[in-house]
Amino acid sequence: MEFDLLLRGGKVVTSQAVLEADLGIREGVIAGWGKDLSPNGARVLDVSGCLLLPGGIDPHTHIAYGQRPFSQNILSETESMAVGGITSGFTFVGRKEPYSGVLPGLIEEVNQRSLLDIGFHPILGRPEQAAEIPQLYAEHGVATFKFYPATQGAEIYPGVYGADDGLLYRALQQIRQLGPPASALIHAENWEIFPYLREEMKRAGRVDQAAYCEARPAFCEEDGILRALHFAERLRCPTYIVHVSTGVGSRLIGEAQARGVPVLGETCPQYLMFTQDDRFEVIARVNPPLRSREDNEALWQGLARGDLRCLGSDHIPNRTKSMATENVWTTQVGGYPGSGVILPVLMSEGVLRGRLDLPTVARVSSENAARWFGLYPRKGTLLPGADADVVVYDPARSVRYSPEVGHLSSDFSWFTGHTFQGWPRYVFRRGELIVEENELRARPGSGKYLRRPLPP
């Protein structure tokens, strides 16, 4: 075999096993791997003591949001993703108007400025947007669409509208008819109970972050998940439930999968690490909110069992300390930047603590998302023929996290001060070295738009 680059001396992590093997790359794809491969003139990189993982895929970011235009976010946020070992991802797009006039410009921005391979999940809340589903798939390879189920299509966030049951029903029918990899993404929360409980908290003088969590209790998410599973089961529409935060939610999804419902669940790093009792320098506003320590552990167990099969970040850019007040209800925005900690959390808090094994990390961080979102086997694997998206992960490296270490556009992170045992040494995207020893090497515009293939 002939290679351009040979990664020598590491351990290749697949979704099934961990193997001591050299890995060869040629013309941007995995060319082969095995013991003591001959370089045949290829550049040889010694990666002894390191793990070779498939490049991370973050299925859940909001880099098309923030205080700055997408043309700036696509550059700064893909940098922070890359240093943590993410090589591909998706961002939600929320607009009032139809997407047929919006997506071409966003796709062009990805191709001109992104450091990573990026695709889109449009948020649908208007009838005219739902009517575009077949067109967006045919013209742009957009196969995944997000919904905030809410009565009467309420405005959930500025410019982002909920989908009432009628719109959701019609949209899921269309998505099912498209066939794989088309799917619906559901934010599973009851949006009608929250305002009532919020007013109760305000009347009681509660302005602390725990009050925000208590106003969006766990049963609101459980109700949303049960309704999403009901739609998925009756309509046979592939459904992806984003940012599951409760142990009960994880169990409900696992039970649905066992009876054949086409559903996949995702959780996020914050729900594995933090609780509503933790205190941060910036009020921890995020939807769904943080839960209990028992929920943390139940979610880890859900990942290990396969009830939850992906880890997304819910990454939101441009969050600064100046946006926070002492009153949780007047703090301007929520969310946090976190895409770059997906692999470190899985490795440091999962593998080293005995919660996960390495093949599960490969599945949860890459392969499962690639399969569900129509990228496999081009992405999500280190098998020959796949894009050479490779993370050379050094388990011996200890890193104390900060916004500077994470190359964040924000001046805070919930993970600031946390020490991760293990960190990426090198990151390759389609065979190109894009990160070396936490320093960016990628060129703006070297990323590509992720167009999903149409079914035959």
NUKOL-305266 format. One record per residue (C-alpha): chain; residue number from 1; x, y, z. Coordinates in nm, 4 decimals. Layout:
ATOM|roba|bagu|X|Y|Z
ATOM|A|NUM|X|Y|Z
...
//
This chain:
ATOM|roba|bagu|X|Y|Z
ATOM|A|1|0.0000|0.0000|0.0000
ATOM|A|2|0.1127|0.3547|-0.0756
ATOM|A|3|0.0480|0.6432|0.1617
ATOM|A|4|0.1016|1.0169|0.1843
ATOM|A|5|0.1122|0.9967|0.5654
ATOM|A|6|0.1633|0.7098|0.8069
ATOM|A|7|0.0585|0.7437|1.1715
ATOM|A|8|0.2844|0.4969|1.3488
ATOM|A|9|0.2757|0.3399|1.6934
ATOM|A|10|-0.0758|0.4253|1.8127
ATOM|A|11|-0.3915|0.2301|1.8887
ATOM|A|12|-0.6782|0.2472|1.6391
ATOM|A|13|-1.0173|0.2823|1.8114
ATOM|A|14|-1.3137|0.1487|1.6158
ATOM|A|15|-1.6751|0.1065|1.7191
ATOM|A|16|-1.6006|-0.2619|1.7845
ATOM|A|17|-1.2449|-0.2893|1.9158
ATOM|A|18|-0.9124|-0.1239|2.0007
ATOM|A|19|-0.6207|-0.2447|1.7890
ATOM|A|20|-0.2497|-0.1710|1.7952
ATOM|A|21|-0.1927|-0.0635|1.4371
ATOM|A|22|-0.0356|0.1926|1.2096
ATOM|A|23|-0.2793|0.4003|1.0038
ATOM|A|24|-0.2099|0.5142|0.6483
ATOM|A|25|-0.3647|0.8136|0.4717
ATOM|A|26|-0.3586|0.8802|0.0988
ATOM|A|27|-0.5208|1.1689|-0.0898
ATOM|A|28|-0.7388|1.2629|0.2055
ATOM|A|29|-0.8880|0.9205|0.2789
ATOM|A|30|-0.8013|0.6258|0.5004
ATOM|A|31|-0.5897|0.3976|0.2824
ATOM|A|32|-0.5376|0.1146|0.5298
ATOM|A|33|-0.4103|0.0116|0.8694
ATOM|A|34|-0.2184|-0.2760|1.0189
ATOM|A|35|0.0878|-0.3763|1.2163
ATOM|A|36|0.4277|-0.2384|1.1063
ATOM|A|37|0.3137|-0.0937|0.7746
ATOM|A|38|0.5897|0.0023|0.5335
ATOM|A|39|0.5996|0.3779|0.4700
ATOM|A|40|0.7134|0.3436|0.1068
ATOM|A|41|0.8318|0.7044|0.1077
ATOM|A|42|0.5359|0.8446|0.3026
ATOM|A|43|0.5791|1.0991|0.5786
ATOM|A|44|0.5828|0.9131|0.9113
ATOM|A|45|0.4377|1.0682|1.2275
ATOM|A|46|0.5187|0.8932|1.5550
ATOM|A|47|0.2025|0.8746|1.7646
ATOM|A|48|0.3239|0.6211|2.0192
ATOM|A|49|0.1135|0.6136|2.3332
ATOM|A|50|-0.1798|0.7834|2.1598
ATOM|A|51|-0.5254|0.6681|2.0576
ATOM|A|52|-0.6475|0.7154|1.7001
ATOM|A|53|-1.0159|0.8065|1.7118
ATOM|A|54|-1.2555|0.8907|1.4277
ATOM|A|55|-1.3016|1.2659|1.4009
ATOM|A|56|-1.5796|1.3884|1.6267
ATOM|A|57|-1.9157|1.4844|1.4770
ATOM|A|58|-2.1145|1.7424|1.6727
ATOM|A|59|-2.4765|1.7080|1.5590
ATOM|A|60|-2.6019|1.9992|1.7705
ATOM|A|61|-2.4632|2.3519|1.7511
ATOM|A|62|-2.6090|2.6996|1.7121
ATOM|A|63|-2.3192|2.8694|1.5376
ATOM|A|64|-2.5661|3.0340|1.2997
ATOM|A|65|-2.6795|3.2350|1.6066
ATOM|A|66|-2.5020|3.4792|1.8365
ATOM|A|67|-2.4201|3.8466|1.8583
ATOM|A|68|-2.2159|3.8368|1.5375
ATOM|A|69|-2.3012|3.7410|1.1783
ATOM|A|70|-2.2636|3.3823|1.0609
ATOM|A|71|-1.9669|3.4813|0.8428
ATOM|A|72|-1.7697|3.5508|1.1626
ATOM|A|73|-1.9098|3.2685|1.3729
ATOM|A|74|-1.8381|3.0011|1.1140
ATOM|A|75|-1.4677|3.0824|1.1417
ATOM|A|76|-1.4284|3.1372|1.5171
ATOM|A|77|-1.6576|2.8553|1.6295
ATOM|A|78|-1.5187|2.5896|1.3966
ATOM|A|79|-1.1761|2.6778|1.5385
ATOM|A|80|-1.2942|2.6055|1.8938
ATOM|A|81|-1.4574|2.2838|1.7735
ATOM|A|82|-1.1436|2.1674|1.5940
ATOM|A|83|-0.9030|2.2007|1.8881
ATOM|A|84|-1.1255|1.9635|2.0864
ATOM|A|85|-1.1250|1.6981|1.8141
ATOM|A|86|-1.4442|1.7805|1.6220
ATOM|A|87|-1.4016|1.7561|1.2439
ATOM|A|88|-1.7652|1.7759|1.1257
ATOM|A|89|-2.0847|1.9211|1.2636
ATOM|A|90|-2.4295|2.0647|1.2095
ATOM|A|91|-2.5813|2.3961|1.3055
ATOM|A|92|-2.9447|2.4860|1.3513
ATOM|A|93|-3.0799|2.7749|1.1469
ATOM|A|94|-3.3793|2.9741|1.2662
ATOM|A|95|-3.5569|3.2217|1.0387
ATOM|A|96|-3.9033|3.3718|0.9991
ATOM|A|97|-3.8928|3.3546|0.6207
ATOM|A|98|-3.8784|3.0493|0.3904
ATOM|A|99|-3.5388|2.8789|0.3775
ATOM|A|100|-3.5117|2.8446|0.0003
ATOM|A|101|-3.3841|3.2019|-0.0166
ATOM|A|102|-3.1605|3.1708|0.2911
ATOM|A|103|-2.9677|2.8449|0.2583
ATOM|A|104|-2.7680|2.9189|-0.0599
ATOM|A|105|-2.5930|3.2110|0.1109
ATOM|A|106|-2.5215|3.0114|0.4264
ATOM|A|107|-2.3814|2.7225|0.2235
ATOM|A|108|-2.1526|2.9651|0.0420
ATOM|A|109|-2.0259|3.0997|0.3753
ATOM|A|110|-1.9364|2.7459|0.4848
ATOM|A|111|-1.7443|2.6773|0.1653
ATOM|A|112|-1.5605|3.0096|0.1818
ATOM|A|113|-1.4812|3.0417|0.5538
ATOM|A|114|-1.5350|2.7224|0.7541
ATOM|A|115|-1.2483|2.5190|0.8982
ATOM|A|116|-1.4674|2.2081|0.9312
ATOM|A|117|-1.7269|2.0209|0.7281
ATOM|A|118|-2.0643|2.1670|0.8306
ATOM|A|119|-2.4298|2.0990|0.7497
ATOM|A|120|-2.7627|2.2545|0.8476
ATOM|A|121|-3.0798|2.1670|1.0409
ATOM|A|122|-3.3484|2.4298|0.9583
ATOM|A|123|-3.5986|2.5031|1.2368
ATOM|A|124|-3.9535|2.4801|1.1033
ATOM|A|125|-4.2363|2.6714|1.2688
ATOM|A|126|-4.4326|2.8203|0.9802
ATOM|A|127|-4.6549|2.6320|0.7305
ATOM|A|128|-4.4675|2.7804|0.4356
ATOM|A|129|-4.1401|2.6500|0.5807
ATOM|A|130|-4.2771|2.2985|0.6305
ATOM|A|131|-4.3983|2.3026|0.2696
ATOM|A|132|-4.0355|2.3480|0.1578
ATOM|A|133|-3.9130|2.0152|0.2985
ATOM|A|134|-3.8972|1.8217|-0.0325
ATOM|A|135|-3.7419|2.1184|-0.2138
ATOM|A|136|-3.4700|2.1732|0.0469
ATOM|A|137|-3.3799|1.8039|0.0339
ATOM|A|138|-3.3702|1.7885|-0.3451
ATOM|A|139|-3.1831|2.1148|-0.4038
ATOM|A|140|-2.9501|2.1369|-0.1044
ATOM|A|141|-2.9299|1.7889|0.0473
ATOM|A|142|-3.0884|1.9129|0.3710
ATOM|A|143|-3.2414|1.6033|0.5286
ATOM|A|144|-3.2989|1.7004|0.8931
ATOM|A|145|-3.5471|1.9496|1.0327
ATOM|A|146|-3.5974|2.0720|1.3886
ATOM|A|147|-3.9249|2.1386|1.5679
ATOM|A|148|-4.0225|2.3068|1.8953
ATOM|A|149|-4.3669|2.1576|1.9623
ATOM|A|150|-4.5774|2.4410|2.1038
ATOM|A|151|-4.9471|2.5243|2.0970
ATOM|A|152|-5.0538|2.7768|1.8332
ATOM|A|153|-4.6998|2.8104|1.7011
ATOM|A|154|-4.5824|3.0393|1.9813
ATOM|A|155|-4.2655|3.2460|1.9327
ATOM|A|156|-4.0145|3.0412|2.1338
ATOM|A|157|-3.7156|3.2683|2.0821
ATOM|A|158|-3.6929|3.5918|1.8803
ATOM|A|159|-3.7603|3.4864|1.5228
ATOM|A|160|-3.7993|3.1169|1.6113
ATOM|A|161|-4.1515|2.9739|1.6180
ATOM|A|162|-4.2934|2.6599|1.7710
ATOM|A|163|-4.4771|2.4028|1.5616
ATOM|A|164|-4.8355|2.3246|1.6582
ATOM|A|165|-4.9561|1.9665|1.6318
ATOM|A|166|-5.1101|2.0130|1.2879
ATOM|A|167|-4.7903|2.1494|1.1375
ATOM|A|168|-4.5840|1.8820|1.3136
ATOM|A|169|-4.8127|1.6048|1.1869
ATOM|A|170|-4.7916|1.7220|0.8243
ATOM|A|171|-4.4169|1.7797|0.8398
ATOM|A|172|-4.3417|1.4375|0.9886
ATOM|A|173|-4.5475|1.2759|0.7150
ATOM|A|174|-4.3354|1.4493|0.4516
ATOM|A|175|-4.0096|1.3559|0.6242
ATOM|A|176|-4.1120|0.9901|0.6471
ATOM|A|177|-4.1953|0.9866|0.2769
ATOM|A|178|-3.8497|1.1185|0.1847
ATOM|A|179|-3.6841|0.8102|0.3342
ATOM|A|180|-3.3478|0.7798|0.5122
ATOM|A|181|-3.1521|0.9796|0.6110
ATOM|A|182|-3.4362|1.2296|0.6489
ATOM|A|183|-3.5479|1.2746|1.0089
ATOM|A|184|-3.7196|1.5112|1.2506
ATOM|A|185|-3.5298|1.6653|1.5424
ATOM|A|186|-3.7480|1.7417|1.8450
ATOM|A|187|-3.6863|1.9775|2.1363
ATOM|A|188|-3.8894|1.7848|2.3920
ATOM|A|189|-4.0229|2.0211|2.6583
ATOM|A|190|-4.3686|2.1371|2.7585
ATOM|A|191|-4.3590|2.5085|2.6742
ATOM|A|192|-4.6970|2.5888|2.8367
ATOM|A|193|-4.6122|2.4942|3.1956
ATOM|A|194|-4.2878|2.6958|3.2106
ATOM|A|195|-4.4456|3.0459|3.1966
ATOM|A|196|-4.6850|2.9559|3.4787
ATOM|A|197|-4.4061|2.8288|3.7051
ATOM|A|198|-4.1828|3.1221|3.6133
ATOM|A|199|-4.4454|3.3665|3.7393
ATOM|A|200|-4.4768|3.1645|4.0590
ATOM|A|201|-4.1019|3.1967|4.1152
ATOM|A|202|-4.1100|3.5702|4.0492
ATOM|A|203|-4.3947|3.6234|4.2953
ATOM|A|204|-4.1929|3.4354|4.5565
ATOM|A|205|-3.8958|3.6661|4.4949
ATOM|A|206|-3.6815|3.3864|4.3522
ATOM|A|207|-3.4136|3.5188|4.1137
ATOM|A|208|-3.1443|3.2502|4.1583
ATOM|A|209|-3.0335|2.9981|3.8988
ATOM|A|210|-3.1999|2.7114|4.0905
ATOM|A|211|-3.5320|2.8937|4.0424
ATOM|A|212|-3.4811|2.8820|3.6665
ATOM|A|213|-3.4246|2.5051|3.6865
ATOM|A|214|-3.7279|2.4544|3.9109
ATOM|A|215|-3.9470|2.6491|3.6676
ATOM|A|216|-3.8642|2.3949|3.3947
ATOM|A|217|-3.8976|2.0715|3.5960
ATOM|A|218|-3.8049|1.7257|3.4746
ATOM|A|219|-4.1643|1.6236|3.4077
ATOM|A|220|-4.1872|1.8968|3.1407
ATOM|A|221|-3.9159|1.7171|2.9451
ATOM|A|222|-4.0680|1.3752|3.0129
ATOM|A|223|-4.4036|1.4970|2.8800
ATOM|A|224|-4.2339|1.6314|2.5668
ATOM|A|225|-4.0465|1.3051|2.5083
ATOM|A|226|-4.3626|1.0953|2.5488
ATOM|A|227|-4.5441|1.3098|2.2913
ATOM|A|228|-4.2496|1.2957|2.0499
ATOM|A|229|-4.2327|0.9171|2.0839
ATOM|A|230|-4.6086|0.8927|2.0212
ATOM|A|231|-4.5771|1.0872|1.6946
ATOM|A|232|-4.2712|0.8862|1.5893
ATOM|A|233|-4.4388|0.5531|1.6621
ATOM|A|234|-4.7705|0.6319|1.4939
ATOM|A|235|-4.6260|0.8053|1.1873
ATOM|A|236|-4.3149|0.5830|1.1614
ATOM|A|237|-4.1077|0.8964|1.1148
ATOM|A|238|-3.7392|0.8742|1.2167
ATOM|A|239|-3.7101|1.1079|1.5159
ATOM|A|240|-3.4008|1.2410|1.6937
ATOM|A|241|-3.4628|1.3836|2.0420
ATOM|A|242|-3.2086|1.6513|2.1242
ATOM|A|243|-3.0384|1.7323|2.4576
ATOM|A|244|-3.2019|1.4762|2.6875
ATOM|A|245|-3.1347|1.5934|3.0440
ATOM|A|246|-3.3166|1.3412|3.2639
ATOM|A|247|-3.2657|0.9791|3.3533
ATOM|A|248|-3.6358|0.9110|3.2974
ATOM|A|249|-3.6110|1.0597|2.9482
ATOM|A|250|-3.3209|0.8295|2.8663
ATOM|A|251|-3.5164|0.5268|2.9861
ATOM|A|252|-3.8265|0.6212|2.7851
ATOM|A|253|-3.6208|0.6416|2.4663
ATOM|A|254|-3.4538|0.3073|2.5360
ATOM|A|255|-3.7911|0.1420|2.5887
ATOM|A|256|-3.9228|0.2910|2.2640
ATOM|A|257|-3.6221|0.1657|2.0710
ATOM|A|258|-3.6789|-0.1831|2.2145
ATOM|A|259|-4.0300|-0.1910|2.0683
ATOM|A|260|-3.9100|-0.0744|1.7267
ATOM|A|261|-3.9808|0.2991|1.7323
ATOM|A|262|-3.7420|0.4770|1.4897
ATOM|A|263|-3.5940|0.7099|1.7516
ATOM|A|264|-3.2477|0.8149|1.8655
ATOM|A|265|-3.1608|1.0139|2.1772
ATOM|A|266|-2.8861|1.2684|2.2386
ATOM|A|267|-2.7499|1.4241|2.5556
ATOM|A|268|-2.4925|1.7001|2.6140
ATOM|A|269|-2.1746|1.7447|2.8232
ATOM|A|270|-2.3416|1.9799|3.0733
ATOM|A|271|-2.6028|1.7204|3.1672
ATOM|A|272|-2.3306|1.4649|3.2356
ATOM|A|273|-2.1184|1.6977|3.4498
ATOM|A|274|-2.3192|1.9630|3.6343
ATOM|A|275|-2.6301|1.9959|3.8512
ATOM|A|276|-2.8771|2.2680|3.9419
ATOM|A|277|-2.6970|2.3023|4.2759
ATOM|A|278|-2.3650|2.4017|4.1149
ATOM|A|279|-2.2691|2.7681|4.1070
ATOM|A|280|-2.0947|2.9456|3.8222
ATOM|A|281|-1.9532|3.2900|3.7569
ATOM|A|282|-2.2281|3.3319|3.4958
ATOM|A|283|-2.5832|3.2237|3.5700
ATOM|A|284|-2.6330|2.8787|3.4169
ATOM|A|285|-2.9319|2.9425|3.1953
ATOM|A|286|-2.9777|2.6635|2.9455
ATOM|A|287|-3.2817|2.4829|2.8058
ATOM|A|288|-3.3513|2.2214|2.9298
ATOM|A|289|-3.1950|2.3268|3.2613
ATOM|A|290|-2.9442|2.1376|3.4713
ATOM|A|291|-3.0838|1.8522|3.6786
ATOM|A|292|-2.9669|1.6362|3.9706
ATOM|A|293|-2.6573|1.4263|4.0358
ATOM|A|294|-2.8787|1.1178|3.9993
ATOM|A|295|-2.9752|1.2344|3.6506
ATOM|A|296|-2.6046|1.2791|3.5644
ATOM|A|297|-2.5312|0.9167|3.6471
ATOM|A|298|-2.8461|0.7872|3.4771
ATOM|A|299|-2.7433|0.9620|3.1548
ATOM|A|300|-2.3970|0.8036|3.1673
ATOM|A|301|-2.5698|0.4679|3.2052
ATOM|A|302|-2.7975|0.5535|2.9132
ATOM|A|303|-2.4943|0.6172|2.6916
ATOM|A|304|-2.3354|0.2886|2.7986
ATOM|A|305|-2.6567|0.0904|2.7302
ATOM|A|306|-2.7330|0.2622|2.4011
ATOM|A|307|-3.0556|0.4306|2.5134
ATOM|A|308|-2.8749|0.7557|2.4219
ATOM|A|309|-2.6491|0.7221|2.1194
ATOM|A|310|-2.5065|1.0671|2.0497
ATOM|A|311|-2.3400|1.3472|2.2405
ATOM|A|312|-2.4109|1.6935|2.1014
ATOM|A|313|-2.2872|2.0155|2.2532
ATOM|A|314|-2.5761|2.2639|2.2087
ATOM|A|315|-2.2864|2.5055|2.1450
ATOM|A|316|-2.3892|2.8731|2.1378
ATOM|A|317|-2.1233|3.1353|2.0516
ATOM|A|318|-2.0406|3.4843|2.1732
ATOM|A|319|-2.1575|3.4407|2.5337
ATOM|A|320|-1.9815|3.6876|2.7639
ATOM|A|321|-1.9835|3.7617|3.1359
ATOM|A|322|-2.1335|4.1036|3.0649
ATOM|A|323|-2.4587|3.9372|2.9617
ATOM|A|324|-2.5234|3.8055|3.3135
ATOM|A|325|-2.7006|3.9819|3.5991
ATOM|A|326|-2.7773|3.8783|3.9548
ATOM|A|327|-3.1337|3.8100|3.8438
ATOM|A|328|-3.1826|3.4925|3.6394
ATOM|A|329|-3.4942|3.6358|3.4736
ATOM|A|330|-3.3167|3.9479|3.3448
ATOM|A|331|-2.9998|3.7756|3.2223
ATOM|A|332|-3.0032|3.8460|2.8513
ATOM|A|333|-2.9356|3.5058|2.7003
ATOM|A|334|-2.8680|3.1452|2.7865
ATOM|A|335|-2.6540|2.8671|2.6521
ATOM|A|336|-2.2809|2.8187|2.6503
ATOM|A|337|-1.9944|2.7240|2.4146
ATOM|A|338|-1.9076|2.3559|2.4508
ATOM|A|339|-1.8422|2.1692|2.1271
ATOM|A|340|-1.4697|2.1351|2.1946
ATOM|A|341|-1.5223|1.9440|2.5202
ATOM|A|342|-1.7229|1.6511|2.3781
ATOM|A|343|-1.4255|1.4158|2.3406
ATOM|A|344|-1.2450|1.5291|2.6585
ATOM|A|345|-1.5604|1.4731|2.8645
ATOM|A|346|-1.6191|1.1278|2.7157
ATOM|A|347|-1.2571|1.0275|2.7693
ATOM|A|348|-1.1736|1.1926|3.1022
ATOM|A|349|-1.5090|1.1543|3.2765
ATOM|A|350|-1.6333|0.8488|3.0910
ATOM|A|351|-1.3498|0.6100|3.0085
ATOM|A|352|-1.1151|0.6937|3.2974
ATOM|A|353|-1.3977|0.6643|3.5507
ATOM|A|354|-1.5084|0.3284|3.4131
ATOM|A|355|-1.8423|0.4539|3.2790
ATOM|A|356|-1.7693|0.3869|2.9101
ATOM|A|357|-1.5282|0.1805|2.7032
ATOM|A|358|-1.3350|0.3156|2.4049
ATOM|A|359|-1.5524|0.1572|2.1306
ATOM|A|360|-1.8558|0.3248|2.2885
ATOM|A|361|-1.6753|0.6596|2.2715
ATOM|A|362|-1.6123|0.6028|1.8989
ATOM|A|363|-1.9825|0.5322|1.8464
ATOM|A|364|-2.1204|0.8115|2.0636
ATOM|A|365|-1.8835|1.0827|1.9397
ATOM|A|366|-1.8813|0.9936|1.5702
ATOM|A|367|-2.0216|0.6777|1.4129
ATOM|A|368|-2.3791|0.6948|1.5417
ATOM|A|369|-2.4219|1.0540|1.4235
ATOM|A|370|-2.2668|0.9697|1.0868
ATOM|A|371|-2.5093|0.6819|1.0377
ATOM|A|372|-2.8197|0.8708|1.1506
ATOM|A|373|-2.7493|1.1893|0.9555
ATOM|A|374|-2.6539|1.0209|0.6287
ATOM|A|375|-2.2747|1.0667|0.6361
ATOM|A|376|-2.1628|0.7057|0.6910
ATOM|A|377|-1.9318|0.5475|0.5680
ATOM|A|378|-1.7696|0.8675|0.4397
ATOM|A|379|-1.7618|0.9967|0.7983
ATOM|A|380|-1.7715|0.8363|1.1405
ATOM|A|381|-1.5244|0.5542|1.0854
ATOM|A|382|-1.1568|0.4785|1.0298
ATOM|A|383|-1.2282|0.2035|0.7785
ATOM|A|384|-1.0393|0.2223|0.4468
ATOM|A|385|-1.2129|0.4527|0.2010
ATOM|A|386|-1.3522|0.6891|0.4624
ATOM|A|387|-1.2483|1.0532|0.4864
ATOM|A|388|-0.9272|1.0727|0.6883
ATOM|A|389|-1.0902|1.2544|0.9827
ATOM|A|390|-0.8607|1.1387|1.2611
ATOM|A|391|-0.8018|1.2573|1.6172
ATOM|A|392|-0.4653|1.1601|1.7669
ATOM|A|393|-0.5665|1.1635|2.1322
ATOM|A|394|-0.2989|1.1713|2.4017
ATOM|A|395|-0.4412|1.0109|2.7195
ATOM|A|396|-0.1330|1.1121|2.9197
ATOM|A|397|-0.1783|1.4847|2.8645
ATOM|A|398|-0.3434|1.6770|3.1482
ATOM|A|399|-0.5176|2.0029|3.0530
ATOM|A|400|-0.6727|2.2625|3.2828
ATOM|A|401|-0.9505|2.4100|3.0718
ATOM|A|402|-1.0042|2.7803|3.0060
ATOM|A|403|-1.1533|2.9906|2.7253
ATOM|A|404|-0.7981|3.0419|2.5958
ATOM|A|405|-0.7243|2.6685|2.5910
ATOM|A|406|-1.0553|2.6086|2.4126
ATOM|A|407|-1.0004|2.8920|2.1581
ATOM|A|408|-1.3429|3.0298|2.2506
ATOM|A|409|-1.5000|3.3475|2.1182
ATOM|A|410|-1.6624|3.3726|2.4636
ATOM|A|411|-1.4863|3.4794|2.7828
ATOM|A|412|-1.6403|3.2046|2.9927
ATOM|A|413|-1.7127|2.8341|2.9940
ATOM|A|414|-1.8796|2.6140|3.2506
ATOM|A|415|-1.5685|2.3955|3.2218
ATOM|A|416|-1.3242|2.6716|3.3174
ATOM|A|417|-1.0886|2.5360|3.5833
ATOM|A|418|-1.1795|2.1728|3.5198
ATOM|A|419|-0.8816|1.9447|3.4553
ATOM|A|420|-0.9217|1.6950|3.1739
ATOM|A|421|-0.6975|1.3904|3.1708
ATOM|A|422|-0.6282|1.3496|2.8005
ATOM|A|423|-0.6425|1.5936|2.5085
ATOM|A|424|-0.6014|1.5861|2.1282
ATOM|A|425|-0.2404|1.6117|2.0118
ATOM|A|426|-0.3163|1.6226|1.6381
ATOM|A|427|-0.6436|1.6588|1.4473
ATOM|A|428|-0.6755|1.5720|1.0784
ATOM|A|429|-0.9724|1.6639|0.8605
ATOM|A|430|-0.9825|1.4780|0.5269
ATOM|A|431|-0.6107|1.4071|0.5697
ATOM|A|432|-0.5115|1.7699|0.6315
ATOM|A|433|-0.3490|1.8546|0.9636
ATOM|A|434|-0.5770|2.1208|1.1123
ATOM|A|435|-0.4630|2.1197|1.4784
ATOM|A|436|-0.1174|2.0491|1.6174
ATOM|A|437|-0.0520|2.0628|1.9930
ATOM|A|438|-0.3602|2.2825|2.0430
ATOM|A|439|-0.2505|2.5282|1.7721
ATOM|A|440|-0.4704|2.5832|1.4689
ATOM|A|441|-0.3225|2.4887|1.1298
ATOM|A|442|-0.6357|2.4913|0.9125
ATOM|A|443|-0.7065|2.7469|0.6426
ATOM|A|444|-1.0388|2.9360|0.6293
ATOM|A|445|-1.2507|2.7812|0.3580
ATOM|A|446|-1.0859|2.4400|0.3776
ATOM|A|447|-1.4074|2.3020|0.5269
ATOM|A|448|-1.6935|2.1859|0.3046
ATOM|A|449|-2.0699|2.1976|0.3148
ATOM|A|450|-2.2166|1.8609|0.4187
ATOM|A|451|-2.4781|1.7791|0.1587
ATOM|A|452|-2.6662|1.4617|0.2469
ATOM|A|453|-2.7116|1.2118|-0.0378
ATOM|A|454|-3.0584|1.1614|-0.1797
ATOM|A|455|-3.2001|0.8090|-0.1443
ATOM|A|456|-3.1931|0.5950|-0.4607
//
